[in-house]
Amino acid sequence: MPTLRILYIECITTGTGVFWKENDAAFSKLLNDILGAQNRLLGTAGALTGLTPLSVLKDAINAAGDVWKQVTDLIDRLGLDGSDDFYISLSDQERQQKIWPAGDYFAFGDKNRRATPDLRIPYDTTKTVYFWERDSGSDDDILGSFSVISPELAGRKGEADAATGIFVGSKKENSLYYVVFSGGIALNSDGKPSPLGTSAAALSKPPVTGWEPLGGFLNSGPDVCSWSSGRLDVFARGGDNALWHKWFDGGWSDWESLGGILTSDPSAVSWANGRIDVFARGADNALWHKWFDGDWFEWESLGGELTFGPDVCSARSGHLDVYVRGSDNALWHRYFDEHGWSEWEPLGGILTSDPTAVSWGNNRIDVFARGGDNALWHRWFDGAWSNWESLGGSLSSSPDVCSARPGHLDVYVRGEDNALWHRYFDEHGWSNWESLGGFLTSDPTAVSWSNNRIDVFVRGGDFALYHKWFDGSWKP
């Protein structure tokens, strides 16, 4: 059964419910021009091989008569700076078959224009998704909708997992949203499959300052490792679900594909100069492994039935420790040493994210995960396993951890505001949480390649890779 995934939503204009004849007609015309320009672009763009970026749609719309500026001018003239108490359902009847968010609504407004629900909707042949504004004093209003057909029925099976960006809106409510989804082919208003661009590309200009953009199209969070001072290796799942790799060694390389079919974020570690081990969940839900030791070796299956993605660390040369969240939501562990691979062992807990692990010394491992209360939870091994401890916070992603020196830990998470948040441990104990800003659409990943140097990577609002580093102060 195909699964529709709604990855990203950007609010262009909130619904206003303004029914002044002149302005209502003006906005209706603008919406017609916008959607018409979109259809012309998508219908004639044989050369459009990537996900249709918001910037591309804007350019095409402006080429049709500077329409985007007219939208901006109308918004300014009407003072449309309200908010939408937004929710998603599978019904055209208010508050029926609601599927997102978990609470009553998501508040779109001037200070919150983007959401990354990663909502998964199984369907048979066609599916219509409705965007709603929740009203307390009147009936709820539909802000827009779109329909998809299964890629198999549309004769485009290879596009099942590729991403597509489209506009949806309501002329009645004067609302306009940009939506990125995968797992289906969008239907035009006449019920025919739309020839939308579907593979990797950027959605828009970089959404934040203070980060270095490194391009690419990431279908997962990134992961990073380092085998020596000044060397960084970044891995991510691409739009084709293969493993992609980019490295820094005096300068950034291009992206390269390392193949495979990943169904999770990858996890990578280096236990010696010139050695990298990468793990991920495969299409069969087993644990798969690929390594570099002067050259890349082929993928090997390590079996198992993973419900979620793995994480790996190394306490010493030739030793690997792999952690996953099991189907029981507990932490599970497997290790590799000179005797080969161990069996899986359960380590308890109630995890609501993938775990992350780091070693800062021989026989010392620290593991972190998000708990059932969305706080950060921690357990460590130094000859025996400790109990779980709560470190507070409110996480909207899996955490990641690195260690710059023995006895020091730096933990990074995406907060409820989709920014990067940081907390560290040293000889004085745990610090308070601090915000490092940004707009994240994935878990962060971090590594330290020397004392007082940390590199952090995230996926941004345009699904590209972004980088921030600390060497006494945060840069860039």
C-alpha positions, 0 to 999 in steps of 0.5 A: 500500500502506498504511503503519502508523506507530508514533509513540509508546509509553508504559510504564504498567506493565512486565511482571512475570511475577508469578503469585501467584494473588490478585495475578494475578487482581486485575491481570487484572480491572483490565486487563479494566476498563481495556480495557472502559472504553476500548471503551465510550468509543471505541464510544459517543463520537460526539463524540470527534473527536480522537486519544484522549488518555491523560488522556481514557482515564484519566478514563473508566477512573476513572469506571468505578470509580476503576480507575486508582488501583487500578492504581497501588495494585497496582503499589505493593503488588507493588513493580513497579519493574522493567524491560522489555527491549522489542522489537517484531516481526511474529510471535508467535514469539520473536525472529522478524521483529523490526523495532524497535529496531535493537539487541537491545532498548529498556529501559523502566523507572522512568527511561525510560517513553517512546519515539518510534520513528516505525516504518513498517510497510507492509502489505496488508490486516491486520497484527498487531504484537507487543510482546515482553520479551526474557529471557536465562534463559527464553523471551521474553514477549509484553507485548501486541499490536494489529491494524489493517486498511487504512482503505480496507477499513474504509471510512474512507479519510480516516483513513489518516494520522490518529493514534490512541491505545490501550492494549495489555497482557498479563494474563499478564505484568501489562503495560500500554502506551499506543501512538499509531499512524497509517495503520490502523484498530484491530481489536477482539478480534472482528476488527471495526474499532474506532471510535477517535477519530482526529484532532488532540488532546493525548495527556496533560498536558505531560510536562516543566517548564521549557517553555511549552506552545503547544498544537496537534497536530504531525505533524512537527517545527516550524520557526521564522523571524523578520522583526523584533525580537519577531516569531516565525512557527512552522510545522508539519505538522498532523494533516491533513498541511497546513501550520499557522502560529502567530505571536508579535507581542506575544502568541500568535495562534491556529493557522491552516491554510495548506493544502497536502499536506506529506510532510516537516517544513516549513522557513521563512526571512525575508529582509526585514520582512514577507517569509516563504518556506516550503518542504516536500516535497509528496505527489508528492515534489517541492519545494513553495514558499509565501511571504508578502509582505503576504499569502499566495501559493498553493503552487508546485511547484519540481520535483525528486524529494526523498527527504527534507525541505528546509531553507532559509536566506538570505544577503541580501535576495532570495536563498534557498539550499535544501538537501536530503538526496538519494536518495544520502544526500549533500547537495544544493543549489539557490539563487534569486537575481535570475536565478531558480532554479539547477539542483541541485548535489551537495555530498557527505557521508553524511547520516542526517538532514535538513540545516540551514543558516544565514547570518550574513553576506553570502556566508557559509553554515553547513550541519549534518547528522547523519552515518553515525556519528550525530555532528554534521557541518559544512560551510561556504561563504565564497566556496568550500565547505570540507570536512566536519568532525565535531563529535561528539555522538550525535544522535537527530534532525536538528540545527537552527542559528541565529546571533545575530551574525556569527561566532556559531553555536548548534546544537541537537539531540535527544540519545539521552535525547530531551532538548534538547542545545546547542553553540555556536561563537564567537571561542574555538571550539566549546563542549562539549555541554550538556543543556537538558532536556525530552522531545522527539518531534521535531527542535528548531528555533531562531531569533535575532531580536536579539543575545543572544536565541534562541527554541527550539521542539520537539514534546513527548510530547503532540505539542503545540508547546513553547517555550524562550528565552534572553535572558541565561538560559534561560526559562521 
